[in-house]
Amino acid sequence: MQKNLLIIYSSVDGQTLKICNAVTKHLKENNQGVDLFSIDDFHGDINAYDKIVIGSSIRYGVHHKKIIEFIKVHKDELEAKTSIFFSVNLVARKAEKNAPDTNPYVVKFFKTIDWEPTYVEVFAGKIDYKKYTFFDRKMIQLIMWMTKGPTNKDAEIEYTNWDRVKDFSLKLIDL
């Protein structure tokens, strides 16, 4: 099994990592070599890989700053090979905002970064108020109230469509 695919991610509350683990599992089931690293733990050479997948969660409307910095530093290498980006956010729970060209965070991200990946995807995340700090819970409840989402302090709702994650995983093989 050749390890030709690298997945680098940032995950605030664990849903992006959960998605990355599912993608890794699907790829391995299809005899695809894959290495998975947190943005904090990757210190390797991206040139050792044919395909680079970058996944990032959103917090307060922005992707993780280390992901943005990684893309800026490695832009030329990323554009010289197959590069994929996916975003995980709660806005994507809405059907009209769950595509790269309709998700406001993904649209904004690509307006502010000089990078054109081969493929872009967006997945809905998970809300788990019990897991958040007091400040985060209040801020996310306010955002959810403004966007007509759940605000119950005990709400735990996973919006991720796992069939889409599997389809994404299989698409990675063909890219």
N, CA, C and O of each residue as an XYZ file, in Angstrom:
700
protein
N       0.851     -1.188      0.000
C       0.000      0.000      0.000
C       0.890      1.242      0.000
O       1.635      1.480      0.951
N       0.810      2.019     -1.054
C       1.609      3.228     -1.168
C       0.943      4.365     -0.399
O      -0.268      4.564     -0.497
N       1.742      5.109      0.366
C       1.205      6.239      1.116
C       1.392      7.495      0.282
O       2.371      8.226      0.434
N       0.439      7.726     -0.595
C       0.592      8.864     -1.490
C      -0.375      9.999     -1.178
O      -0.395     11.001     -1.893
N      -1.169      9.865     -0.136
C      -2.149     10.889      0.203
C      -1.916     11.361      1.631
O      -1.776     10.556      2.551
N      -1.876     12.661      1.799
C      -1.666     13.285      3.100
C      -2.917     14.068      3.473
O      -3.439     14.833      2.663
N      -3.393     13.880      4.690
C      -4.497     14.686      5.215
C      -3.958     15.474      6.398
O      -3.419     14.912      7.351
N      -4.116     16.785      6.314
C      -3.745     17.692      7.397
C      -5.027     18.401      7.825
O      -5.798     18.858      6.981
N      -5.251     18.492      9.122
C      -6.508     19.069      9.589
C      -6.312     19.930     10.829
O      -5.300     19.840     11.524
N      -7.304     20.761     11.082
C      -7.444     21.433     12.377
C      -8.871     21.165     12.825
O      -9.810     21.202     12.030
N      -9.010     20.894     14.119
C     -10.319     20.565     14.664
C     -10.436     21.182     16.050
O      -9.623     20.892     16.928
N     -11.427     22.019     16.250
C     -11.600     22.671     17.544
C     -12.312     21.738     18.524
O     -11.841     21.530     19.642
N     -13.434     21.184     18.106
C     -14.228     20.348     19.006
C     -14.244     18.873     18.632
O     -14.940     18.081     19.268
N     -13.485     18.493     17.606
C     -13.334     17.087     17.275
C     -14.094     16.584     16.062
O     -13.836     15.466     15.617
N     -15.023     17.362     15.503
C     -15.805     16.861     14.368
C     -14.975     16.765     13.092
O     -15.151     15.830     12.310
N     -14.086     17.710     12.875
C     -13.224     17.635     11.690
C     -12.318     16.415     11.785
O     -12.101     15.728     10.787
N     -11.790     16.139     12.964
C     -10.981     14.932     13.151
C     -11.829     13.684     12.907
O     -11.358     12.732     12.285
N     -13.063     13.677     13.385
C     -13.955     12.528     13.170
C     -14.175     12.302     11.664
O     -14.178     11.163     11.197
N     -14.355     13.383     10.922
C     -14.521     13.289      9.468
C     -13.228     12.767      8.837
O     -13.274     11.894      7.971
N     -12.083     13.291      9.261
C     -10.793     12.829      8.727
C     -10.580     11.340      9.003
O     -10.080     10.613      8.145
N     -10.954     10.894     10.187
C     -10.826      9.468     10.519
C     -11.717      8.620      9.619
O     -11.312      7.537      9.196
N     -12.917      9.093      9.325
C     -13.824      8.356      8.433
C     -13.248      8.308      7.017
O     -13.293      7.264      6.365
N     -12.713      9.420      6.544
C     -12.097      9.467      5.216
C     -10.921      8.488      5.166
O     -10.789      7.720      4.214
N     -10.084      8.519      6.174
C      -8.931      7.617      6.252
C      -9.384      6.158      6.203
O      -8.802      5.343      5.488
N     -10.423      5.840      6.965
C     -10.955      4.473      6.990
C     -11.442      4.049      5.600
O     -11.127      2.952      5.139
N     -12.209      4.917      4.936
C     -12.710      4.595      3.591
C     -11.566      4.399      2.603
O     -11.604      3.492      1.772
N     -10.556      5.245      2.697
C      -9.419      5.128      1.786
C      -8.670      3.818      2.006
O      -8.320      3.130      1.047
N      -8.425      3.476      3.266
C      -7.716      2.231      3.570
C      -8.520      1.009      3.136
O      -7.949      0.014      2.689
N      -9.835      1.082      3.268
C     -10.691     -0.017      2.806
C     -10.569     -0.218      1.296
O     -10.854     -1.296      0.776
N     -10.141      0.835      0.607
C      -9.950      0.771     -0.842
C      -8.465      0.721     -1.218
O      -8.070      1.113     -2.316
N      -7.657      0.228     -0.275
C      -6.221      0.013     -0.485
C      -5.459      1.269     -0.886
O      -4.505      1.208     -1.662
N      -5.886      2.398     -0.354
C      -5.195      3.659     -0.609
C      -4.348      4.005      0.607
O      -4.828      3.995      1.740
N      -3.093      4.309      0.355
C      -2.222      4.735      1.438
C      -2.546      6.155      1.857
O      -2.785      7.018      1.012
N      -2.554      6.397      3.146
C      -2.901      7.724      3.646
C      -2.198      7.973      4.980
O      -2.095      7.083      5.824
N      -1.722      9.195      5.146
C      -1.180      9.647      6.420
C      -2.051     10.799      6.908
O      -2.424     11.678      6.131
N      -2.367     10.787      8.185
C      -3.241     11.793      8.790
C      -2.491     12.504      9.903
O      -1.942     11.871     10.805
N      -2.475     13.850      9.824
C      -1.794     14.657     10.828
C      -2.615     15.880     11.206
O      -3.258     16.496     10.356
N      -2.587     16.223     12.471
C      -3.070     17.523     12.917
C      -2.090     18.571     12.377
O      -0.903     18.289     12.213
N      -2.582     19.754     12.108
C      -1.711     20.849     11.649
C      -0.599     21.101     12.671
O       0.493     21.538     12.308
N      -0.876     20.828     13.938
C       0.126     21.032     14.989
C       1.214     19.965     14.981
O       2.308     20.194     15.498
N       0.928     18.807     14.402
C       1.857     17.675     14.468
C       2.587     17.376     13.162
O       3.483     16.532     13.141
N       2.220     18.051     12.074
C       2.867     17.750     10.800
C       4.147     18.557     10.653
O       4.139     19.788     10.687
N       5.251     17.830     10.487
C       6.554     18.480     10.275
C       7.288     17.815      9.123
O       8.507     17.936      8.999
N       6.537     17.109      8.277
C       7.137     16.364      7.176
C       7.257     17.192      5.908
O       7.127     18.416      5.918
N       7.507     16.490      4.830
C       7.693     17.099      3.520
C       6.468     16.793      2.664
O       6.223     15.631      2.339
N       5.703     17.804      2.295
C       4.500     17.546      1.498
C       4.852     17.057      0.096
O       4.002     16.495     -0.596
N       6.092     17.265     -0.324
C       6.496     16.785     -1.648
C       6.598     15.266     -1.706
O       6.724     14.698     -2.791
N       6.547     14.606     -0.564
C       6.570     13.143     -0.521
C       5.206     12.544     -0.877
O       5.057     11.324     -0.951
N       4.215     13.414     -1.097
C       2.842     12.959     -1.347
C       2.349     13.437     -2.706
O       2.731     14.505     -3.183
N       1.488     12.618     -3.322
C       0.880     12.983     -4.598
C      -0.341     13.873     -4.416
O      -0.610     14.756     -5.231
N      -1.080     13.626     -3.329
C      -2.313     14.371     -3.064
C      -2.270     14.900     -1.632
O      -1.868     14.202     -0.701
N      -2.696     16.147     -1.488
C      -2.735     16.784     -0.173
C      -4.174     17.208      0.100
O      -4.772     17.949     -0.681
N      -4.722     16.733      1.213
C      -6.068     17.119      1.647
C      -5.914     17.966      2.900
O      -5.221     17.582      3.842
N      -6.570     19.123      2.900
C      -6.535     20.014      4.063
C      -7.965     20.215      4.533
O      -8.826     20.660      3.774
N      -8.206     19.878      5.799
C      -9.538     20.045      6.382
C      -9.476     21.005      7.546
O      -8.563     20.943      8.369
N     -10.453     21.896      7.611
C     -10.450     22.883      8.685
C     -11.854     23.179      9.170
O     -12.797     23.316      8.391
N     -11.957     23.270     10.481
C     -13.216     23.695     11.077
C     -13.265     25.216     11.108
O     -12.276     25.902     10.847
N     -14.428     25.708     11.431
C     -14.669     27.149     11.540
C     -14.932     27.480     13.008
O     -15.615     26.733     13.709
N     -14.395     28.581     13.456
C     -14.772     29.096     14.770
C     -14.931     30.593     14.602
O     -14.004     31.290     14.189
N     -16.113     31.073     14.927
C     -16.448     32.495     14.818
C     -16.171     33.051     13.425
O     -15.684     34.170     13.265
N     -16.495     32.240     12.431
C     -16.456     32.705     11.057
C     -15.137     32.583     10.331
O     -15.045     32.986      9.171
N     -14.107     32.041     10.970
C     -12.814     31.927     10.302
C     -12.226     30.522     10.446
O     -12.467     29.821     11.428
N     -11.456     30.143      9.441
C     -10.724     28.886      9.505
C      -9.495     29.073     10.388
O      -9.072     30.201     10.640
N      -8.935     27.988     10.848
C      -7.806     28.023     11.773
C      -6.615     28.761     11.162
O      -6.255     28.525     10.009
N      -6.017     29.646     11.934
C      -4.920     30.478     11.421
C      -3.709     29.657     10.998
O      -3.000     30.055     10.073
N      -3.449     28.515     11.652
C      -2.309     27.683     11.252
C      -2.560     27.017      9.893
O      -1.621     26.783      9.132
N      -3.817     26.717      9.595
C      -4.162     26.162      8.275
C      -3.913     27.222      7.204
O      -3.328     26.940      6.158
N      -4.362     28.435      7.479
C      -4.173     29.542      6.529
C      -2.677     29.781      6.296
O      -2.245     29.954      5.157
N      -1.900     29.789      7.364
C      -0.461     30.006      7.246
C       0.197     28.861      6.468
O       1.068     29.103      5.632
N      -0.212     27.623      6.736
C       0.327     26.465      6.026
C       0.075     26.600      4.527
O       0.970     26.355      3.719
N      -1.128     26.985      4.165
C      -1.474     27.146      2.743
C      -0.627     28.244      2.109
O      -0.123     28.078      0.998
N      -0.470     29.354      2.803
C       0.336     30.451      2.252
C       1.790     30.038      2.052
O       2.393     30.365      1.030
N       2.352     29.324      3.017
C       3.753     28.897      2.935
C       3.953     27.868      1.823
O       4.979     27.883      1.142
N       2.978     26.974      1.636
C       3.124     25.857      0.696
C       2.285     26.019     -0.576
O       2.034     25.039     -1.277
N       1.859     27.224     -0.871
C       0.970     27.472     -2.014
C       1.501     26.869     -3.316
O       0.762     26.180     -4.020
N       2.749     27.115     -3.639
C       3.308     26.630     -4.905
C       3.301     25.104     -4.972
O       2.939     24.529     -5.998
N       3.698     24.451     -3.885
C       3.698     22.986     -3.860
C       2.284     22.437     -3.960
O       2.044     21.444     -4.647
N       1.351     23.084     -3.275
C      -0.048     22.632     -3.300
C      -0.635     22.749     -4.705
O      -1.365     21.865     -5.153
N      -0.315     23.833     -5.392
C      -0.866     24.030     -6.732
C      -0.165     23.173     -7.784
O      -0.693     22.982     -8.880
N       1.018     22.656     -7.459
C       1.749     21.815     -8.405
C       1.279     20.358     -8.369
O       1.669     19.553     -9.214
N       0.445     20.031     -7.392
C      -0.054     18.661     -7.275
C      -1.548     18.688     -7.014
O      -2.153     19.760     -6.974
N      -2.138     17.542     -6.838
C      -3.559     17.477     -6.524
C      -3.755     17.919     -5.083
O      -3.256     17.281     -4.156
N      -4.480     19.013     -4.899
C      -4.738     19.517     -3.550
C      -6.242     19.684     -3.352
O      -6.970     20.113     -4.248
N      -6.671     19.333     -2.163
C      -8.094     19.324     -1.837
C      -8.281     20.069     -0.529
O      -7.474     19.934      0.390
N      -9.343     20.853     -0.447
C      -9.675     21.553      0.793
C     -11.106     21.223      1.164
O     -11.989     21.190      0.307
N     -11.336     20.975      2.471
C     -12.715     20.893      2.931
C     -12.877     21.661      4.229
O     -11.985     21.710      5.076
N     -14.047     22.255      4.348
C     -14.418     23.058      5.499
C     -15.526     22.348      6.262
O     -16.406     21.727      5.665
N     -15.476     22.444      7.578
C     -16.522     21.875      8.428
C     -17.122     23.026      9.222
O     -16.432     23.685     10.001
N     -18.418     23.262      9.016
C     -19.068     24.356      9.730
C     -20.561     24.103      9.884
O     -21.152     23.312      9.149
N     -21.152     24.785     10.846
C     -22.569     24.574     11.151
C     -23.504     25.221     10.144
O     -24.650     24.791     10.011
N     -23.046     26.240      9.434
C     -23.889     26.866      8.415
C     -24.237     25.844      7.328
O     -25.304     25.915      6.717
N     -23.330     24.900      7.098
C     -23.539     23.877      6.070
C     -24.665     22.909      6.428
O     -24.990     22.027      5.632
N     -25.264     23.056      7.604
C     -26.421     22.213      7.961
C     -27.625     22.570      7.096
O     -28.564     21.784      6.971
N     -27.590     23.757      6.503
C     -28.680     24.220      5.651
C     -28.397     23.815      4.207
O     -27.309     24.059      3.686
N     -29.379     23.201      3.574
C     -29.202     22.680      2.210
C     -28.713     23.753      1.236
O     -27.916     23.467      0.342
N     -29.185     24.972      1.408
C     -28.799     26.031      0.476
C     -27.404     26.596      0.761
O     -26.934     27.477      0.041
N     -26.739     26.090      1.814
C     -25.402     26.591      2.158
C     -24.400     25.449      2.361
O     -23.401     25.617      3.060
N     -24.668     24.287      1.749
C     -23.773     23.153      1.987
C     -22.918     22.783      0.772
O     -22.455     21.648      0.656
N     -22.717     23.724     -0.109
C     -21.825     23.528     -1.257
C     -20.738     24.602     -1.216
O     -20.961     25.683     -0.670
N     -19.577     24.321     -1.783
C     -18.484     25.294     -1.727
C     -18.841     26.676     -2.279
O     -18.359     27.688     -1.772
N     -19.678     26.722     -3.310
C     -20.009     28.021     -3.902
C     -21.196     28.708     -3.228
O     -21.538     29.835     -3.587
N     -21.827     28.047     -2.259
C     -22.946     28.665     -1.545
C     -22.675     28.825     -0.053
O     -23.447     29.481      0.646
N     -21.599     28.238      0.440
C     -21.275     28.349      1.862
C     -20.518     29.653      2.083
O     -19.426     29.825      1.540
N     -21.068     30.566      2.863
C     -20.438     31.887      3.003
C     -19.021     31.842      3.570
O     -18.188     32.670      3.201
N     -18.734     30.896      4.453
C     -17.386     30.807      5.019
C     -16.367     30.341      3.990
O     -15.235     30.824      3.974
N     -16.758     29.414      3.137
C     -15.850     28.915      2.100
C     -15.651     29.987      1.028
O     -14.532     30.204      0.564
N     -16.731     30.650      0.637
C     -16.634     31.737     -0.347
C     -15.694     32.826      0.177
O     -14.806     33.286     -0.540
N     -15.897     33.231      1.427
C     -15.058     34.268      2.046
C     -13.598     33.810      2.133
O     -12.683     34.584      1.855
N     -13.388     32.554      2.518
C     -12.039     31.998      2.643
C     -11.271     32.128      1.336
O     -10.121     32.568      1.330
N     -11.902     31.747      0.230
C     -11.198     31.785     -1.055
C     -11.087     33.190     -1.633
O     -10.335     33.404     -2.584
N     -11.813     34.140     -1.085
C     -11.615     35.543     -1.483
C     -10.415     36.142     -0.761
O      -9.837     37.130     -1.216
N     -10.041     35.535      0.377
C      -8.965     36.100      1.190
C      -7.653     35.329      1.080
O      -6.649     35.741      1.660
N      -7.646     34.225      0.353
C      -6.416     33.434      0.234
C      -6.124     33.195     -1.245
O      -7.026     32.938     -2.043
N      -4.866     33.284     -1.579
C      -4.438     33.123     -2.969
C      -4.056     31.663     -3.198
O      -2.878     31.306     -3.173
N      -5.077     30.820     -3.424
C      -4.831     29.392     -3.637
C      -6.016     28.806     -4.390
O      -7.170     29.102     -4.079
N      -5.725     27.980     -5.372
C      -6.777     27.297     -6.119
C      -6.573     25.796     -6.020
O      -5.833     25.214     -6.814
N      -7.233     25.158     -5.037
C      -7.100     23.710     -4.931
C      -7.795     23.007     -6.091
O      -8.619     23.592     -6.794
N      -7.445     21.754     -6.271
C      -8.041     20.939     -7.316
C      -9.525     20.710     -7.057
O     -10.334     20.674     -7.984
N      -9.867     20.556     -5.776
C     -11.244     20.234     -5.404
C     -11.542     20.821     -4.032
O     -10.670     20.877     -3.164
N     -12.787     21.258     -3.846
C     -13.227     21.837     -2.569
C     -14.538     21.180     -2.164
O     -15.401     20.918     -3.002
N     -14.676     20.917     -0.868
C     -15.909     20.339     -0.334
C     -16.237     21.032      0.988
O     -15.372     21.651      1.608
N     -17.476     20.920      1.403
C     -17.904     21.473      2.687
C     -18.823     20.461      3.361
O     -19.673     19.846      2.717
N     -18.636     20.303      4.669
C     -19.459     19.387      5.451
C     -20.057     20.119      6.638
O     -19.437     21.007      7.224
N     -21.268     19.728      6.976
C     -21.889     20.266      8.187
C     -21.208     19.650      9.400
O     -20.783     18.495      9.371
N     -21.112     20.425     10.449
C     -20.443     19.967     11.656
C     -21.400     19.413     12.697
O     -22.424     18.812     12.372
N     -21.050     19.623     13.931
C     -21.820     19.118     15.062
C     -21.920     20.218     16.104
O     -20.981     20.988     16.309
N     -23.058     20.279     16.751
C     -23.233     21.212     17.863
C     -23.360     20.393     19.136
O     -24.121     19.427     19.190
N     -22.617     20.782     20.151
C     -22.648     20.081     21.436
C     -22.403     21.108     22.538
O     -21.278     21.290     23.003
N     -23.475     21.767     22.941
C     -23.355     22.868     23.899
C     -22.696     22.457     25.209
O     -22.004     23.262     25.833
N     -22.903     21.208     25.633
C     -22.337     20.771     26.921
C     -20.813     20.729     26.884
O     -20.163     20.788     27.928
N     -20.253     20.630     25.706
C     -18.809     20.523     25.533
C     -18.114     21.892     25.552
O     -16.912     21.970     25.802
N     -18.852     22.951     25.293
C     -18.265     24.273     25.134
C     -18.019     24.971     26.466
O     -18.674     24.688     27.469
N     -17.059     25.888     26.447
C     -16.874     26.762     27.599
C     -18.094     27.683     27.700
O     -18.875     27.789     26.754
N     -18.249     28.332     28.823
C     -19.387     29.238     29.016
C     -19.439     30.284     27.907
O     -20.495     30.514     27.317
N     -18.297     30.921     27.622
C     -18.253     31.963     26.596
C     -18.618     31.404     25.222
O     -19.450     31.973     24.515
N     -17.994     30.291     24.848
C     -18.286     29.699     23.542
C     -19.754     29.302     23.435
O     -20.382     29.524     22.400
N     -20.298     28.723     24.486
C     -21.711     28.315     24.459
C     -22.608     29.527     24.214
O     -23.513     29.467     23.382
N     -22.368     30.611     24.921
C     -23.193     31.818     24.759
C     -23.049     32.410     23.359
O     -24.033     32.824     22.747
N     -21.814     32.445     22.861
C     -21.585     33.003     21.521
C     -22.240     32.129     20.448
O     -22.876     32.645     19.529
N     -22.086     30.821     20.566
C     -22.657     29.919     19.568
C     -24.180     29.928     19.664
O     -24.861     29.845     18.642
N     -24.725     30.029     20.884
C     -26.185     30.148     21.026
C     -26.685     31.415     20.344
O     -27.733     31.394     19.698
N     -25.961     32.505     20.476
C     -26.352     33.760     19.827
C     -26.320     33.592     18.308
O     -27.251     34.000     17.614
N     -25.257     32.997     17.802
C     -25.153     32.768     16.356
C     -26.282     31.851     15.887
O     -26.891     32.097     14.846
N     -26.560     30.802     16.650
C     -27.634     29.873     16.284
C     -29.000     30.574     16.339
O     -29.858     30.331     15.491
N     -29.191     31.419     17.311
C     -30.460     32.165     17.411
C     -30.624     33.054     16.168
O     -31.711     33.144     15.597
N     -29.535     33.701     15.762
C     -29.581     34.592     14.604
C     -29.826     33.816     13.306
O     -30.426     34.343     12.368
N     -29.360     32.562     13.256
C     -29.499     31.759     12.030
C     -30.598     30.700     12.156
O     -30.660     29.756     11.368
N     -31.463     30.875     13.162
C     -32.606     29.982     13.379
C     -32.180     28.531     13.619
O     -32.813     27.596     13.128
N     -31.109     28.363     14.374
C     -30.625     27.036     14.749
C     -30.986     26.720     16.187
O     -31.643     27.524     16.849
N     -30.570     25.562     16.684
C     -30.898     25.154     18.049
C     -30.132     25.977     19.086
O     -28.942     26.250     18.930
N     -30.837     26.360     20.136
C     -30.200     27.146     21.196
C     -30.314     26.489     22.564
O     -29.785     27.024     23.538
N     -30.980     25.356     22.668
C     -31.121     24.648     23.937
C     -29.730     24.297     24.463
O     -28.935     23.679     23.755
N     -29.437     24.689     25.700
C     -28.095     24.504     26.254
C     -27.675     23.041     26.363
O     -26.495     22.748     26.560
N     -28.624     22.129     26.237
C     -28.309     20.698     26.301
C     -28.257     20.046     24.918
O     -28.059     18.836     24.805
N     -28.433     20.844     23.874
C     -28.489     20.284     22.508
C     -27.156     19.650     22.116
O     -26.083     20.208     22.344
N     -27.264     18.480     21.527
C     -26.122     17.796     20.912
C     -26.648     17.202     19.616
O     -27.353     16.193     19.620
N     -26.294     17.845     18.502
C     -26.822     17.444     17.196
C     -25.671     17.325     16.209
O     -24.908     18.268     15.999
N     -25.562     16.150     15.612
C     -24.558     15.940     14.585
C     -25.227     16.129     13.228
O     -26.137     15.384     12.864
N     -24.769     17.127     12.491
C     -25.344     17.449     11.182
C     -24.565     16.807     10.034
O     -25.035     16.821      8.897
N     -23.404     16.253     10.301
C     -22.559     15.690      9.252
C     -23.300     14.593      8.493
O     -23.869     13.677      9.087
N     -23.278     14.707      7.181
C     -23.878     13.695      6.316
C     -22.767     12.692      5.974
O     -21.886     12.977      5.163
N     -22.825     11.528      6.600
C     -21.750     10.548      6.462
C     -21.716      9.906      5.077
O     -20.666      9.423      4.652
N     -22.830      9.890      4.374
C     -22.820      9.404      2.989
C     -22.003     10.349      2.107
O     -21.270      9.908      1.222
N     -22.137     11.651      2.358
C     -21.333     12.631      1.604
C     -19.847     12.480      1.920
O     -18.999     12.632      1.041
N     -19.541     12.180      3.179
C     -18.145     11.972      3.570
C     -17.587     10.755      2.827
O     -16.461     10.791      2.331
N     -18.366      9.689      2.752
C     -17.915      8.490      2.033
C     -17.727      8.794      0.541
O     -16.728      8.392     -0.055
N     -18.689      9.504     -0.058
C     -18.569      9.878     -1.474
C     -17.322     10.723     -1.714
O     -16.618     10.535     -2.706
N     -17.057     11.649     -0.808
C     -15.853     12.495     -0.874
C     -14.602     11.611     -0.831
O     -13.677     11.798     -1.621
N     -14.581     10.656      0.088
C     -13.437      9.756      0.237
C     -13.166      9.007     -1.072
O     -12.020      8.900     -1.509
N     -14.209      8.502     -1.675
C     -14.053      7.740     -2.907
C     -13.623      8.651     -4.066
O     -12.884      8.227     -4.955
N     -14.088      9.893     -4.046
C     -13.676     10.852     -5.083
C     -12.176     11.134     -4.978
O     -11.512     11.351     -5.992
N     -11.649     11.131     -3.769
C     -10.218     11.377     -3.583
C      -9.371     10.352     -4.334
O      -8.292     10.674     -4.834
N      -9.860      9.136     -4.407
C      -9.127      8.078     -5.112
C      -9.001      8.410     -6.593
O      -7.967      8.149     -7.207
N     -10.053      8.986     -7.165
C     -10.094      9.262     -8.603
C      -9.440     10.583     -9.011
O      -9.134     10.782    -10.187
N      -9.230     11.458     -8.081
C      -8.636     12.773     -8.423
C      -7.183     12.623     -8.863
O      -6.531     13.616     -9.186
